[in-house]
Amino acid sequence: MANFYKNAFYDPTVTTAVTTYTCPSNANAIIQNVQVTNSGGSKTFKVHITDSSATTSYVVVHAAISGPTICNVAKGPLVLEESDSIALETSDTSGISAALSILEISREDQNG
């Protein structure tokens, strides 16, 4: 079993949900934070998690963000199981981005 620390970045080009990270089929992942940067204006921001075992997507964060600001919209850790994914969505593609901090826990030995 091995732990991997990863980042996933979001720089939107569309205002629909964009898959930003998918948990590998041999791992679980903990999203430690979703840090959003808004350089100006008022925008809405959503985080969707898709539960692959139920093929269902849930909105787990819905935030109104006025800028300029930087904020963590995850109020606690978000857990992804095998093949689950996280998607981010914003109301405007200009001046907004996000970074996810991820702890990925693999069930395979890192040596082999």
PyMOL commands that place a pseudoatom at each C-alpha (Angstrom):
pseudoatom trace, name=CA, resn=MET, resi=1, chain=A, elem=C, hetatm=0, pos=[0.000, 0.000, 0.000]
pseudoatom trace, name=CA, resn=ALA, resi=2, chain=A, elem=C, hetatm=0, pos=[1.343, 3.428, -0.914]
pseudoatom trace, name=CA, resn=ASN, resi=3, chain=A, elem=C, hetatm=0, pos=[0.264, 7.019, -0.358]
pseudoatom trace, name=CA, resn=PHE, resi=4, chain=A, elem=C, hetatm=0, pos=[0.682, 9.611, -3.092]
pseudoatom trace, name=CA, resn=TYR, resi=5, chain=A, elem=C, hetatm=0, pos=[0.140, 13.354, -2.696]
pseudoatom trace, name=CA, resn=LYS, resi=6, chain=A, elem=C, hetatm=0, pos=[-1.204, 14.973, -5.840]
pseudoatom trace, name=CA, resn=ASN, resi=7, chain=A, elem=C, hetatm=0, pos=[-2.620, 18.206, -7.159]
pseudoatom trace, name=CA, resn=ALA, resi=8, chain=A, elem=C, hetatm=0, pos=[-5.288, 18.670, -9.793]
pseudoatom trace, name=CA, resn=PHE, resi=9, chain=A, elem=C, hetatm=0, pos=[-5.862, 22.066, -11.370]
pseudoatom trace, name=CA, resn=TYR, resi=10, chain=A, elem=C, hetatm=0, pos=[-8.965, 23.674, -12.841]
pseudoatom trace, name=CA, resn=ASP, resi=11, chain=A, elem=C, hetatm=0, pos=[-8.785, 26.522, -15.366]
pseudoatom trace, name=CA, resn=PRO, resi=12, chain=A, elem=C, hetatm=0, pos=[-12.238, 26.586, -16.961]
pseudoatom trace, name=CA, resn=THR, resi=13, chain=A, elem=C, hetatm=0, pos=[-12.948, 27.104, -20.637]
pseudoatom trace, name=CA, resn=VAL, resi=14, chain=A, elem=C, hetatm=0, pos=[-16.672, 26.217, -20.316]
pseudoatom trace, name=CA, resn=THR, resi=15, chain=A, elem=C, hetatm=0, pos=[-19.330, 26.920, -17.685]
pseudoatom trace, name=CA, resn=THR, resi=16, chain=A, elem=C, hetatm=0, pos=[-20.447, 23.295, -17.404]
pseudoatom trace, name=CA, resn=ALA, resi=17, chain=A, elem=C, hetatm=0, pos=[-19.024, 20.691, -15.015]
pseudoatom trace, name=CA, resn=VAL, resi=18, chain=A, elem=C, hetatm=0, pos=[-15.532, 19.517, -15.984]
pseudoatom trace, name=CA, resn=THR, resi=19, chain=A, elem=C, hetatm=0, pos=[-14.040, 16.324, -14.536]
pseudoatom trace, name=CA, resn=THR, resi=20, chain=A, elem=C, hetatm=0, pos=[-10.874, 17.425, -12.777]
pseudoatom trace, name=CA, resn=TYR, resi=21, chain=A, elem=C, hetatm=0, pos=[-9.775, 14.177, -11.109]
pseudoatom trace, name=CA, resn=THR, resi=22, chain=A, elem=C, hetatm=0, pos=[-10.782, 10.511, -11.288]
pseudoatom trace, name=CA, resn=CYS, resi=23, chain=A, elem=C, hetatm=0, pos=[-9.693, 8.106, -8.577]
pseudoatom trace, name=CA, resn=PRO, resi=24, chain=A, elem=C, hetatm=0, pos=[-7.830, 5.076, -9.967]
pseudoatom trace, name=CA, resn=SER, resi=25, chain=A, elem=C, hetatm=0, pos=[-9.600, 1.715, -9.817]
pseudoatom trace, name=CA, resn=ASN, resi=26, chain=A, elem=C, hetatm=0, pos=[-6.958, 0.384, -7.387]
pseudoatom trace, name=CA, resn=ALA, resi=27, chain=A, elem=C, hetatm=0, pos=[-7.120, 3.257, -4.898]
pseudoatom trace, name=CA, resn=ASN, resi=28, chain=A, elem=C, hetatm=0, pos=[-9.147, 5.563, -2.696]
pseudoatom trace, name=CA, resn=ALA, resi=29, chain=A, elem=C, hetatm=0, pos=[-8.528, 9.297, -2.469]
pseudoatom trace, name=CA, resn=ILE, resi=30, chain=A, elem=C, hetatm=0, pos=[-9.086, 12.062, 0.038]
pseudoatom trace, name=CA, resn=ILE, resi=31, chain=A, elem=C, hetatm=0, pos=[-9.586, 15.566, -1.320]
pseudoatom trace, name=CA, resn=GLN, resi=32, chain=A, elem=C, hetatm=0, pos=[-8.070, 17.720, 1.422]
pseudoatom trace, name=CA, resn=ASN, resi=33, chain=A, elem=C, hetatm=0, pos=[-9.159, 21.064, -0.002]
pseudoatom trace, name=CA, resn=VAL, resi=34, chain=A, elem=C, hetatm=0, pos=[-10.534, 22.807, -3.054]
pseudoatom trace, name=CA, resn=GLN, resi=35, chain=A, elem=C, hetatm=0, pos=[-8.846, 26.189, -3.155]
pseudoatom trace, name=CA, resn=VAL, resi=36, chain=A, elem=C, hetatm=0, pos=[-10.591, 28.630, -5.479]
pseudoatom trace, name=CA, resn=THR, resi=37, chain=A, elem=C, hetatm=0, pos=[-9.095, 31.896, -6.714]
pseudoatom trace, name=CA, resn=ASN, resi=38, chain=A, elem=C, hetatm=0, pos=[-11.447, 34.558, -8.068]
pseudoatom trace, name=CA, resn=SER, resi=39, chain=A, elem=C, hetatm=0, pos=[-9.676, 37.661, -9.407]
pseudoatom trace, name=CA, resn=GLY, resi=40, chain=A, elem=C, hetatm=0, pos=[-12.834, 39.766, -9.501]
pseudoatom trace, name=CA, resn=GLY, resi=41, chain=A, elem=C, hetatm=0, pos=[-16.581, 39.898, -9.806]
pseudoatom trace, name=CA, resn=SER, resi=42, chain=A, elem=C, hetatm=0, pos=[-19.264, 37.626, -8.434]
pseudoatom trace, name=CA, resn=LYS, resi=43, chain=A, elem=C, hetatm=0, pos=[-19.310, 33.990, -9.519]
pseudoatom trace, name=CA, resn=THR, resi=44, chain=A, elem=C, hetatm=0, pos=[-20.955, 30.749, -8.459]
pseudoatom trace, name=CA, resn=PHE, resi=45, chain=A, elem=C, hetatm=0, pos=[-18.854, 27.630, -8.011]
pseudoatom trace, name=CA, resn=LYS, resi=46, chain=A, elem=C, hetatm=0, pos=[-19.960, 24.005, -7.690]
pseudoatom trace, name=CA, resn=VAL, resi=47, chain=A, elem=C, hetatm=0, pos=[-18.213, 20.744, -6.877]
pseudoatom trace, name=CA, resn=HIS, resi=48, chain=A, elem=C, hetatm=0, pos=[-19.788, 17.520, -8.157]
pseudoatom trace, name=CA, resn=ILE, resi=49, chain=A, elem=C, hetatm=0, pos=[-18.790, 14.024, -7.043]
pseudoatom trace, name=CA, resn=THR, resi=50, chain=A, elem=C, hetatm=0, pos=[-19.794, 11.063, -9.184]
pseudoatom trace, name=CA, resn=ASP, resi=51, chain=A, elem=C, hetatm=0, pos=[-20.219, 7.810, -7.289]
pseudoatom trace, name=CA, resn=SER, resi=52, chain=A, elem=C, hetatm=0, pos=[-19.162, 5.258, -9.898]
pseudoatom trace, name=CA, resn=SER, resi=53, chain=A, elem=C, hetatm=0, pos=[-20.774, 2.324, -8.081]
pseudoatom trace, name=CA, resn=ALA, resi=54, chain=A, elem=C, hetatm=0, pos=[-24.176, 4.029, -8.189]
pseudoatom trace, name=CA, resn=THR, resi=55, chain=A, elem=C, hetatm=0, pos=[-23.545, 5.986, -11.432]
pseudoatom trace, name=CA, resn=THR, resi=56, chain=A, elem=C, hetatm=0, pos=[-24.956, 9.034, -9.654]
pseudoatom trace, name=CA, resn=SER, resi=57, chain=A, elem=C, hetatm=0, pos=[-23.556, 12.559, -9.431]
pseudoatom trace, name=CA, resn=TYR, resi=58, chain=A, elem=C, hetatm=0, pos=[-24.012, 14.751, -6.352]
pseudoatom trace, name=CA, resn=VAL, resi=59, chain=A, elem=C, hetatm=0, pos=[-23.411, 18.475, -5.883]
pseudoatom trace, name=CA, resn=VAL, resi=60, chain=A, elem=C, hetatm=0, pos=[-21.413, 18.625, -2.639]
pseudoatom trace, name=CA, resn=VAL, resi=61, chain=A, elem=C, hetatm=0, pos=[-20.435, 22.310, -2.762]
pseudoatom trace, name=CA, resn=HIS, resi=62, chain=A, elem=C, hetatm=0, pos=[-22.393, 25.307, -4.019]
pseudoatom trace, name=CA, resn=ALA, resi=63, chain=A, elem=C, hetatm=0, pos=[-20.735, 28.638, -3.265]
pseudoatom trace, name=CA, resn=ALA, resi=64, chain=A, elem=C, hetatm=0, pos=[-21.192, 32.265, -4.269]
pseudoatom trace, name=CA, resn=ILE, resi=65, chain=A, elem=C, hetatm=0, pos=[-17.731, 33.813, -4.471]
pseudoatom trace, name=CA, resn=SER, resi=66, chain=A, elem=C, hetatm=0, pos=[-17.056, 37.544, -4.801]
pseudoatom trace, name=CA, resn=GLY, resi=67, chain=A, elem=C, hetatm=0, pos=[-13.549, 38.600, -5.751]
pseudoatom trace, name=CA, resn=PRO, resi=68, chain=A, elem=C, hetatm=0, pos=[-10.828, 39.314, -5.523]
pseudoatom trace, name=CA, resn=THR, resi=69, chain=A, elem=C, hetatm=0, pos=[-10.474, 36.430, -3.074]
pseudoatom trace, name=CA, resn=ILE, resi=70, chain=A, elem=C, hetatm=0, pos=[-8.987, 33.029, -2.416]
pseudoatom trace, name=CA, resn=CYS, resi=71, chain=A, elem=C, hetatm=0, pos=[-11.064, 30.522, -0.445]
pseudoatom trace, name=CA, resn=ASN, resi=72, chain=A, elem=C, hetatm=0, pos=[-11.293, 26.829, 0.365]
pseudoatom trace, name=CA, resn=VAL, resi=73, chain=A, elem=C, hetatm=0, pos=[-14.801, 25.701, -0.564]
pseudoatom trace, name=CA, resn=ALA, resi=74, chain=A, elem=C, hetatm=0, pos=[-14.417, 22.201, 0.899]
pseudoatom trace, name=CA, resn=LYS, resi=75, chain=A, elem=C, hetatm=0, pos=[-15.517, 22.473, 4.527]
pseudoatom trace, name=CA, resn=GLY, resi=76, chain=A, elem=C, hetatm=0, pos=[-13.964, 19.085, 5.289]
pseudoatom trace, name=CA, resn=PRO, resi=77, chain=A, elem=C, hetatm=0, pos=[-12.281, 16.195, 3.498]
pseudoatom trace, name=CA, resn=LEU, resi=78, chain=A, elem=C, hetatm=0, pos=[-14.077, 14.631, 0.533]
pseudoatom trace, name=CA, resn=VAL, resi=79, chain=A, elem=C, hetatm=0, pos=[-13.562, 10.880, 0.098]
pseudoatom trace, name=CA, resn=LEU, resi=80, chain=A, elem=C, hetatm=0, pos=[-13.495, 9.247, -3.320]
pseudoatom trace, name=CA, resn=GLU, resi=81, chain=A, elem=C, hetatm=0, pos=[-13.695, 5.483, -3.703]
pseudoatom trace, name=CA, resn=GLU, resi=82, chain=A, elem=C, hetatm=0, pos=[-12.452, 3.412, -6.638]
pseudoatom trace, name=CA, resn=SER, resi=83, chain=A, elem=C, hetatm=0, pos=[-13.252, 5.089, -10.001]
pseudoatom trace, name=CA, resn=ASP, resi=84, chain=A, elem=C, hetatm=0, pos=[-15.242, 7.955, -8.406]
pseudoatom trace, name=CA, resn=SER, resi=85, chain=A, elem=C, hetatm=0, pos=[-14.616, 11.367, -9.948]
pseudoatom trace, name=CA, resn=ILE, resi=86, chain=A, elem=C, hetatm=0, pos=[-14.779, 15.007, -8.980]
pseudoatom trace, name=CA, resn=ALA, resi=87, chain=A, elem=C, hetatm=0, pos=[-15.921, 17.728, -11.375]
pseudoatom trace, name=CA, resn=LEU, resi=88, chain=A, elem=C, hetatm=0, pos=[-15.839, 21.494, -10.958]
pseudoatom trace, name=CA, resn=GLU, resi=89, chain=A, elem=C, hetatm=0, pos=[-18.226, 24.042, -12.445]
pseudoatom trace, name=CA, resn=THR, resi=90, chain=A, elem=C, hetatm=0, pos=[-18.352, 27.830, -12.460]
pseudoatom trace, name=CA, resn=SER, resi=91, chain=A, elem=C, hetatm=0, pos=[-20.723, 30.471, -13.783]
pseudoatom trace, name=CA, resn=ASP, resi=92, chain=A, elem=C, hetatm=0, pos=[-17.908, 32.390, -15.541]
pseudoatom trace, name=CA, resn=THR, resi=93, chain=A, elem=C, hetatm=0, pos=[-14.680, 31.238, -17.164]
pseudoatom trace, name=CA, resn=SER, resi=94, chain=A, elem=C, hetatm=0, pos=[-12.825, 34.515, -16.722]
pseudoatom trace, name=CA, resn=GLY, resi=95, chain=A, elem=C, hetatm=0, pos=[-10.631, 35.177, -13.687]
pseudoatom trace, name=CA, resn=ILE, resi=96, chain=A, elem=C, hetatm=0, pos=[-11.386, 31.988, -11.764]
pseudoatom trace, name=CA, resn=SER, resi=97, chain=A, elem=C, hetatm=0, pos=[-9.323, 28.857, -11.161]
pseudoatom trace, name=CA, resn=ALA, resi=98, chain=A, elem=C, hetatm=0, pos=[-8.967, 26.141, -8.556]
pseudoatom trace, name=CA, resn=ALA, resi=99, chain=A, elem=C, hetatm=0, pos=[-6.458, 23.687, -7.135]
pseudoatom trace, name=CA, resn=LEU, resi=100, chain=A, elem=C, hetatm=0, pos=[-7.320, 20.389, -5.460]
pseudoatom trace, name=CA, resn=SER, resi=101, chain=A, elem=C, hetatm=0, pos=[-5.000, 18.816, -2.888]
pseudoatom trace, name=CA, resn=ILE, resi=102, chain=A, elem=C, hetatm=0, pos=[-5.359, 15.037, -3.021]
pseudoatom trace, name=CA, resn=LEU, resi=103, chain=A, elem=C, hetatm=0, pos=[-4.081, 12.141, -0.946]
pseudoatom trace, name=CA, resn=GLU, resi=104, chain=A, elem=C, hetatm=0, pos=[-4.314, 9.014, -3.093]
pseudoatom trace, name=CA, resn=ILE, resi=105, chain=A, elem=C, hetatm=0, pos=[-4.102, 5.700, -1.235]
pseudoatom trace, name=CA, resn=SER, resi=106, chain=A, elem=C, hetatm=0, pos=[-3.170, 2.820, -3.517]
pseudoatom trace, name=CA, resn=ARG, resi=107, chain=A, elem=C, hetatm=0, pos=[-3.879, -0.790, -2.621]
pseudoatom trace, name=CA, resn=GLU, resi=108, chain=A, elem=C, hetatm=0, pos=[-0.853, -1.949, -4.630]
pseudoatom trace, name=CA, resn=ASP, resi=109, chain=A, elem=C, hetatm=0, pos=[2.678, -2.228, -3.292]
pseudoatom trace, name=CA, resn=GLN, resi=110, chain=A, elem=C, hetatm=0, pos=[4.711, 0.674, -4.667]
pseudoatom trace, name=CA, resn=ASN, resi=111, chain=A, elem=C, hetatm=0, pos=[7.638, -1.717, -5.282]
pseudoatom trace, name=CA, resn=GLY, resi=112, chain=A, elem=C, hetatm=0, pos=[5.810, -3.998, -7.530]
for i in range(1, 112): cmd.bond("trace and resi %d" % i, "trace and resi %d" % (i + 1))
show_as sticks, trace
zoom trace
